[in-house]
Amino acid sequence: MVTWAGTAVNGLLAILLTSAGLEAEVHDVGVTAVNISPAELTAVLGGLERCPPVEDLASYVEGLRTAKLDDFVDEELLRRLWAVRHAKHRDRVTAILRQLTQTG
């Protein structure tokens, strides 16, 4: 799926797809859903009316410990910080979902 939305928005979209049970890969220009047919992907996207609250998606994020001192920070705090950083992209992801389901 080419979104031209940037890495942060595409990352949130990929986490949303992961939360729906799909394997997704993030790219600068879009997201690749792995091992799924276009028809199956369309069905999954059709079931996603909007991006849920980002806090609900934070549990699906992997690789949170990327900074030098992250090993000393509670994982729950890292997830909350991730959610705060990505909350601003929720409406954009919802718009992308609507666009993808309209164009199939």
DSSP file (Angstrom, degrees, kcal/mol; ACC not computed):
  #  RESIDUE AA STRUCTURE BP1 BP2  ACC     N-H-->O    O-->H-N    N-H-->O    O-->H-N    TCO  KAPPA ALPHA  PHI   PSI    X-CA   Y-CA   Z-CA
    1    1 A M              0   0    0      0, 0.0    30,-2.2     0, 0.0     2,-0.6   0.000 360.0 360.0 360.0 115.9    0.0    0.0    0.0
    2    2 A V  B     +A   30   0A   0     28,-0.2    28,-0.3     1,-0.2    27,-0.0  -0.803 360.0 160.0 -90.2 121.1    1.6    3.2   -1.1
    3    3 A T        -     0   0    0     26,-2.0    27,-0.2    -2,-0.6    -1,-0.2   0.684  34.1-148.6-111.7 -26.6    0.5    6.1    1.2
    4    4 A W        +     0   0    0     25,-2.2    26,-0.1     1,-0.1    25,-0.1   0.807  62.2 123.5  55.2  31.4    3.1    8.8    0.7
    5    5 A A  S    S-     0   0    0      1,-0.2     4,-0.4    24,-0.1    24,-0.1   0.525  71.0-107.7-100.9  -7.6    2.4    9.6    4.3
    6    6 A G     >  -     0   0    0     22,-0.7     4,-2.5     1,-0.1    -1,-0.2  -0.114  35.7 -72.4  97.7 161.9    5.9    9.3    5.8
    7    7 A T  H  > S+     0   0    0      1,-0.2     4,-2.4     2,-0.2     5,-0.2   0.868 125.4  51.7 -62.9 -41.8    7.6    6.8    8.1
    8    8 A A  H  > S+     0   0    0      2,-0.2     4,-1.9     1,-0.2    -1,-0.2   0.928 114.3  42.4 -65.1 -45.3    5.8    7.8   11.3
    9    9 A V  H  > S+     0   0    0     -4,-0.4     4,-2.4     1,-0.2    -2,-0.2   0.921 115.7  49.7 -66.8 -43.7    2.3    7.5    9.8
   10   10 A N  H  X S+     0   0    0     -4,-2.5     4,-2.4     1,-0.2    -2,-0.2   0.864 108.0  55.0 -63.6 -35.0    3.2    4.3    8.0
   11   11 A G  H  X S+     0   0    0     -4,-2.4     4,-2.1    -5,-0.2    -1,-0.2   0.916 108.8  46.8 -62.9 -43.2    4.6    2.9   11.2
   12   12 A L  H  X S+     0   0    0     -4,-1.9     4,-2.3     2,-0.2    -2,-0.2   0.900 111.4  51.7 -65.3 -40.7    1.3    3.5   13.0
   13   13 A L  H  X S+     0   0    0     -4,-2.4     4,-2.3     1,-0.2    -2,-0.2   0.899 109.4  50.7 -61.6 -40.7   -0.6    1.9   10.1
   14   14 A A  H  X S+     0   0    0     -4,-2.4     4,-2.3     2,-0.2    -2,-0.2   0.894 109.1  50.3 -65.4 -39.5    1.7   -1.1   10.3
   15   15 A I  H  X S+     0   0    0     -4,-2.1     4,-2.4     2,-0.2    -1,-0.2   0.897 109.1  52.6 -64.3 -39.6    1.1   -1.5   14.0
   16   16 A L  H  X S+     0   0    0     -4,-2.3     4,-1.0     2,-0.2    -2,-0.2   0.923 109.9  47.7 -60.8 -44.4   -2.7   -1.2   13.3
   17   17 A L  H  <>S+     0   0    0     -4,-2.3     5,-2.4     1,-0.2     3,-0.4   0.886 110.2  52.8 -64.0 -38.3   -2.4   -4.0   10.7
   18   18 A T  H ><5S+     0   0    0     -4,-2.3     3,-1.9     1,-0.2    -1,-0.2   0.902 105.0  54.4 -62.2 -41.0   -0.4   -6.1   13.2
   19   19 A S  H 3<5S+     0   0    0     -4,-2.4    -1,-0.2     1,-0.3    -2,-0.2   0.751 104.0  56.6 -65.3 -22.0   -3.1   -5.6   15.8
   20   20 A A  T 3<5S-     0   0    0     -4,-1.0    -1,-0.3    -3,-0.4    -2,-0.2   0.338 129.1 -97.6 -89.7   6.3   -5.5   -7.0   13.2
   21   21 A G  T < 5S+     0   0    0     -3,-1.9     2,-0.2     1,-0.3    -3,-0.2   0.552  84.0 123.7  94.3   8.3   -3.4  -10.2   13.0
   22   22 A L      < -     0   0    0     -5,-2.4     2,-0.5    -6,-0.1    -1,-0.3  -0.623  61.0-123.9 -99.6 160.3   -1.4   -9.3    9.9
   23   23 A E  E     -B   34   0B   0     11,-0.6    11,-3.1    -2,-0.2     2,-0.4  -0.912  37.8-177.5 -98.8 127.4    2.3   -9.1    9.4
   24   24 A A  E     -B   33   0B   0     -2,-0.5     2,-0.4     9,-0.2     9,-0.2  -0.961  19.6-154.2-132.1 145.4    3.3   -5.7    8.0
   25   25 A E  E     -B   32   0B   0      7,-2.7     7,-2.8    -2,-0.4     2,-0.3  -0.962  18.8-135.1-118.5 135.5    6.6   -4.1    6.9
   26   26 A V  E     +B   31   0B   0     -2,-0.4     2,-0.3     5,-0.2     5,-0.2  -0.705  25.1 173.6 -93.6 138.1    7.1   -0.3    7.1
   27   27 A H        -     0   0    0      3,-2.6     3,-0.5    -2,-0.3   -17,-0.1  -0.910  44.6-108.3-133.0 162.5    8.6    1.7    4.2
   28   28 A D  S    S+     0   0    0     -2,-0.3   -22,-0.7     1,-0.2   -18,-0.1   0.863 119.7  35.9 -59.1 -35.9    9.1    5.4    3.7
   29   29 A V  S    S-     0   0    0    -25,-0.1   -25,-2.2   -24,-0.1   -26,-2.0   0.493 129.7 -38.8-100.4  -3.7    6.4    5.5    1.0
   30   30 A G  B     -A    2   0A   0     -3,-0.5    -3,-2.6   -28,-0.3     2,-0.4  -0.969  62.6 -76.2 175.7-160.5    4.0    2.9    2.4
   31   31 A V  E     -B   26   0B   0    -30,-2.2     2,-0.5    -2,-0.3    -5,-0.2  -0.990  25.9-146.8-134.1 138.4    3.3   -0.4    4.1
   32   32 A T  E     -B   25   0B   0     -7,-2.8    -7,-2.7    -2,-0.4     2,-0.5  -0.937   8.2-150.9-107.1 123.8    3.6   -3.9    2.8
   33   33 A A  E     -B   24   0B   0     -2,-0.5     3,-0.4    -9,-0.2     2,-0.3  -0.843  24.0-140.4 -90.5 126.4    1.2   -6.5    4.2
   34   34 A V  E     +B   23   0B   0    -11,-3.1   -11,-0.6    -2,-0.5     3,-0.1  -0.672  66.3   0.9 -98.3 141.0    3.0   -9.9    4.1
   35   35 A N  S    S+     0   0    0     -2,-0.3     2,-0.3     1,-0.2    -1,-0.2   0.880  99.0 111.3  56.9  46.6    1.5  -13.3    3.1
   36   36 A I        -     0   0    0     -3,-0.4    -1,-0.2   -14,-0.0    -3,-0.1  -0.991  64.5-122.0-147.5 140.5   -2.0  -12.0    2.4
   37   37 A S     >  -     0   0    0     -2,-0.3     4,-2.6     1,-0.1     5,-0.2  -0.396  29.7-112.1 -77.0 158.5   -4.0  -11.8   -0.9
   38   38 A P  H  > S+     0   0    0      0, 0.0     4,-2.4     0, 0.0     5,-0.2   0.881 119.3  52.4 -57.1 -37.7   -5.3   -8.4   -2.0
   39   39 A A  H  > S+     0   0    0      2,-0.2     4,-1.9     1,-0.2     5,-0.1   0.916 110.5  46.8 -65.8 -42.3   -8.9   -9.7   -1.5
   40   40 A E  H  > S+     0   0    0      2,-0.2     4,-2.2     1,-0.2    -1,-0.2   0.909 112.4  50.3 -64.9 -41.6   -8.1  -10.8    2.1
   41   41 A L  H  X S+     0   0    0     -4,-2.6     4,-2.9     1,-0.2     5,-0.2   0.906 108.5  52.3 -63.4 -41.5   -6.4   -7.4    2.8
   42   42 A T  H  X S+     0   0    0     -4,-2.4     4,-2.2    -5,-0.2    -1,-0.2   0.894 109.1  50.6 -61.0 -39.6   -9.4   -5.5    1.5
   43   43 A A  H  X S+     0   0    0     -4,-1.9     4,-1.0     2,-0.2    -2,-0.2   0.909 111.8  46.9 -65.0 -42.2  -11.6   -7.5    3.8
   44   44 A V  H >< S+     0   0    0     -4,-2.2     3,-0.8     1,-0.2     4,-0.4   0.938 113.1  48.4 -64.8 -46.4   -9.4   -6.7    6.8
   45   45 A L  H >< S+     0   0    0     -4,-2.9     3,-1.4     1,-0.3    -1,-0.2   0.869 106.0  58.7 -61.7 -36.5   -9.2   -3.1    5.9
   46   46 A G  H 3< S+     0   0    0     -4,-2.2    -1,-0.3     1,-0.3    -2,-0.2   0.776 101.9  55.1 -64.3 -25.7  -13.0   -3.0    5.5
   47   47 A G  T << S+     0   0    0     -4,-1.0     2,-0.8    -3,-0.8    -1,-0.3   0.529  93.5  77.8 -83.9  -5.9  -13.4   -4.1    9.0
   48   48 A L    <   +     0   0    0     -3,-1.4    -1,-0.1    -4,-0.4     3,-0.1  -0.841  53.7 173.5-106.3  96.2  -11.3   -1.2   10.3
   49   49 A E        -     0   0    0     -2,-0.8     2,-0.3     1,-0.2    -1,-0.2   0.862  67.9 -11.0 -71.6 -35.6  -13.5    1.8   10.3
   50   50 A R  S    S-     0   0    0     47,-0.1    -1,-0.2    48,-0.0    41,-0.1  -0.975  83.3 -80.8-156.9 164.7  -11.0    4.1   12.0
   51   51 A C        -     0   0    0     39,-0.3     3,-0.1    -2,-0.3    43,-0.1  -0.586  50.4-131.1 -70.9 125.3   -7.7    4.0   13.8
   52   52 A P        -     0   0    0      0, 0.0     5,-0.1     0, 0.0    -1,-0.1  -0.164  47.4 -61.0 -67.8 171.5   -8.4    3.0   17.4
   53   53 A P    >>  -     0   0    0      0, 0.0     3,-1.4     0, 0.0     4,-0.7  -0.303  48.8-128.3 -53.8 135.9   -6.9    5.0   20.3
   54   54 A V  H >> S+     0   0    0      1,-0.3     4,-1.2     2,-0.2     3,-0.9   0.812 106.8  65.3 -60.9 -31.0   -3.1    4.8   19.9
   55   55 A E  H 34 S+     0   0    0      1,-0.3     4,-0.4     2,-0.2    -1,-0.3   0.845  98.2  55.2 -60.0 -32.4   -2.8    3.7   23.6
   56   56 A D  H <4 S+     0   0    0     -3,-1.4     3,-0.3     1,-0.2    -1,-0.3   0.740 108.7  47.9 -71.9 -23.0   -4.6    0.5   22.6
   57   57 A L  H X< S+     0   0    0     -3,-0.9     3,-2.2    -4,-0.7     4,-0.3   0.655  87.1  86.5 -90.6 -17.3   -2.1   -0.2   19.9
   58   58 A A  G >< S+     0   0    0     -4,-1.2     3,-1.3     1,-0.3    -1,-0.2   0.775  78.4  65.3 -58.5 -28.8    1.0    0.4   22.0
   59   59 A S  G 3  S+     0   0    0     -4,-0.4    -1,-0.3    -3,-0.3    -2,-0.1   0.694  97.6  56.6 -69.0 -16.3    1.1   -3.2   23.3
   60   60 A Y  G <  S+     0   0    0     -3,-2.2     2,-0.3    -4,-0.1    -1,-0.3   0.529  82.1 108.2 -90.1  -7.3    1.8   -4.4   19.7
   61   61 A V    <   -     0   0    0     -3,-1.3     2,-0.3    -4,-0.3     3,-0.2  -0.543  50.5-166.7 -76.8 132.2    4.9   -2.3   19.3
   62   62 A E        +     0   0    0     -2,-0.3    -2,-0.1     1,-0.2    -3,-0.0  -0.784  62.3  34.7-111.2 159.4    8.2   -4.2   19.3
   63   63 A G        +     0   0    0     -2,-0.3    -1,-0.2     1,-0.1    -2,-0.0   0.880  61.6 151.7  69.9  39.9   11.7   -2.8   19.6
   64   64 A L        +     0   0    0     -3,-0.2     2,-1.5     1,-0.2     3,-0.4   0.784  53.0  80.5 -72.1 -26.5   10.9    0.0   22.0
   65   65 A R        +     0   0    0      1,-0.2    -1,-0.2     6,-0.0     6,-0.0  -0.632  51.5 124.4 -87.1  88.3   14.4    0.0   23.6
   66   66 A T        +     0   0    0     -2,-1.5    -1,-0.2     4,-0.0     2,-0.1   0.620  47.8  80.2-118.5 -22.9   16.4    1.9   21.0
   67   67 A A  S >  S-     0   0    0     -3,-0.4     3,-1.3     1,-0.1     4,-0.3  -0.467  89.7-103.7 -89.5 163.2   18.0    4.8   23.0
   68   68 A K  T 3  S+     0   0    0      1,-0.3     3,-0.3    -2,-0.1    -1,-0.1   0.838 117.5  32.0 -53.7 -43.0   21.1    4.5   25.1
   69   69 A L  T >  S+     0   0    0      1,-0.2     3,-1.9     2,-0.1    -1,-0.3   0.280  83.7 107.7-104.0   9.9   19.3    4.5   28.5
   70   70 A D  G X   +     0   0    0     -3,-1.3     3,-1.7     1,-0.3    -1,-0.2   0.772  68.6  69.7 -60.8 -26.0   16.1    2.8   27.5
   71   71 A D  G 3  S+     0   0    0     -3,-0.3    -1,-0.3    -4,-0.3    -2,-0.1   0.718  98.4  51.6 -63.8 -18.5   17.1   -0.4   29.4
   72   72 A F  G <  S+     0   0    0     -3,-1.9     2,-0.4     2,-0.1    -1,-0.3   0.389  95.2  87.6 -97.4   2.1   16.7    1.6   32.6
   73   73 A V  S <  S-     0   0    0     -3,-1.7     5,-0.0    -4,-0.2     2,-0.0  -0.855  87.1-106.6-107.1 136.9   13.1    2.8   31.8
   74   74 A D     >  -     0   0    0     -2,-0.4     4,-2.0     1,-0.1     3,-0.3  -0.323  25.1-129.7 -57.7 136.6   10.0    0.7   32.6
   75   75 A E  H  > S+     0   0    0      1,-0.2     4,-2.3     2,-0.2     5,-0.2   0.867 107.2  57.1 -60.2 -37.8    8.5   -0.8   29.5
   76   76 A E  H  > S+     0   0    0      1,-0.2     4,-2.2     2,-0.2    -1,-0.2   0.894 106.6  49.6 -61.5 -39.0    5.1    0.5   30.3
   77   77 A L  H  > S+     0   0    0     -3,-0.3     4,-2.6     2,-0.2    -1,-0.2   0.907 108.5  52.6 -65.4 -41.7    6.5    4.0   30.4
   78   78 A L  H  X S+     0   0    0     -4,-2.0     4,-2.2     1,-0.2    -2,-0.2   0.895 109.6  49.8 -60.2 -39.3    8.1    3.4   27.0
   79   79 A R  H  X S+     0   0    0     -4,-2.3     4,-2.4     2,-0.2    -2,-0.2   0.905 110.4  49.3 -66.7 -41.3    4.8    2.3   25.6
   80   80 A R  H  X S+     0   0    0     -4,-2.2     4,-2.3     2,-0.2    -2,-0.2   0.910 111.3  49.5 -63.9 -41.0    3.0    5.4   26.9
   81   81 A L  H  X S+     0   0    0     -4,-2.6     4,-2.3     2,-0.2    -2,-0.2   0.892 109.7  51.5 -65.4 -38.7    5.7    7.6   25.4
   82   82 A W  H  X S+     0   0    0     -4,-2.2     4,-1.9     2,-0.2    -2,-0.2   0.933 109.9  50.1 -60.6 -45.1    5.3    5.9   22.1
   83   83 A A  H  X S+     0   0    0     -4,-2.4     4,-1.5     1,-0.2    -2,-0.2   0.905 109.8  50.0 -61.7 -42.3    1.6    6.4   22.2
   84   84 A V  H  < S+     0   0    0     -4,-2.3     4,-0.5     1,-0.2     3,-0.3   0.920 111.3  49.1 -62.0 -43.7    2.0   10.1   23.0
   85   85 A R  H  < S+     0   0    0     -4,-2.3     3,-0.2     1,-0.2    -1,-0.2   0.831 118.9  38.3 -65.1 -32.0    4.5   10.5   20.1
   86   86 A H  H >< S+     0   0    0     -4,-1.9     3,-2.0     1,-0.2     4,-0.3   0.551  88.9  89.8 -99.9  -8.5    2.1    8.8   17.6
   87   87 A A  G >< S+     0   0    0     -4,-1.5     3,-1.6     1,-0.3     4,-0.4   0.837  80.2  63.9 -57.9 -33.7   -1.3   10.1   18.8
   88   88 A K  G 3  S+     0   0    0     -4,-0.5    -1,-0.3     1,-0.3     4,-0.3   0.655  99.2  55.2 -66.6 -13.6   -1.0   13.0   16.4
   89   89 A H  G <> S+     0   0    0     -3,-2.0     4,-2.2     1,-0.1    -1,-0.3   0.457  79.2  94.2 -97.2  -2.2   -1.0   10.6   13.4
   90   90 A R  H <> S+     0   0    0     -3,-1.6     4,-2.3    -4,-0.3   -39,-0.3   0.913  85.0  47.6 -59.5 -46.6   -4.3    8.8   14.3
   91   91 A D  H  > S+     0   0    0     -4,-0.4     4,-2.2     1,-0.2    -1,-0.2   0.874 111.0  52.3 -64.4 -36.3   -6.5   11.0   12.1
   92   92 A R  H  > S+     0   0    0     -4,-0.3     4,-2.1     2,-0.2    -1,-0.2   0.906 109.3  49.1 -66.3 -40.7   -4.2   10.6    9.2
   93   93 A V  H  X S+     0   0    0     -4,-2.2     4,-2.6     2,-0.2    -2,-0.2   0.902 109.7  52.2 -65.2 -40.2   -4.2    6.8    9.5
   94   94 A T  H  X S+     0   0    0     -4,-2.3     4,-2.3     1,-0.2    -2,-0.2   0.917 109.2  50.0 -60.4 -42.8   -8.0    6.9    9.7
   95   95 A A  H  X S+     0   0    0     -4,-2.2     4,-2.3     1,-0.2    -2,-0.2   0.887 110.2  50.3 -63.1 -39.3   -8.1    9.0    6.5
   96   96 A I  H  X S+     0   0    0     -4,-2.1     4,-2.8     2,-0.2     5,-0.2   0.912 108.7  52.2 -65.5 -42.4   -5.8    6.5    4.8
   97   97 A L  H  X S+     0   0    0     -4,-2.6     4,-2.2     1,-0.2    -2,-0.2   0.929 110.7  47.7 -58.5 -45.2   -8.0    3.6    5.9
   98   98 A R  H  X S+     0   0    0     -4,-2.3     4,-1.7     1,-0.2    -1,-0.2   0.916 112.7  48.9 -62.8 -42.6  -11.0    5.3    4.4
   99   99 A Q  H  X S+     0   0    0     -4,-2.3     4,-2.0     1,-0.2    -2,-0.2   0.918 111.7  48.9 -63.9 -43.4   -9.2    6.0    1.1
  100  100 A L  H  X S+     0   0    0     -4,-2.8     4,-1.5     1,-0.2    -1,-0.2   0.874 112.4  47.3 -66.3 -37.2   -7.9    2.4    0.8
  101  101 A T  H  < S+     0   0    0     -4,-2.2    -1,-0.2    -5,-0.2    -2,-0.2   0.785 112.1  50.4 -76.9 -25.4  -11.4    0.9    1.4
  102  102 A Q  H  < S+     0   0    0     -4,-1.7    -2,-0.2    -5,-0.2    -1,-0.2   0.859 118.9  36.3 -76.4 -35.7  -13.0    3.3   -1.1
  103  103 A T  H  <        0   0    0     -4,-2.0    -2,-0.2    -5,-0.2    -3,-0.2   0.635 360.0 360.0 -92.6 -14.9  -10.5    2.5   -3.8
  104  104 A G     <        0   0    0     -4,-1.5    -3,-0.1    -5,-0.2    -4,-0.1   0.505 360.0 360.0  66.3 360.0  -10.1   -1.2   -2.9
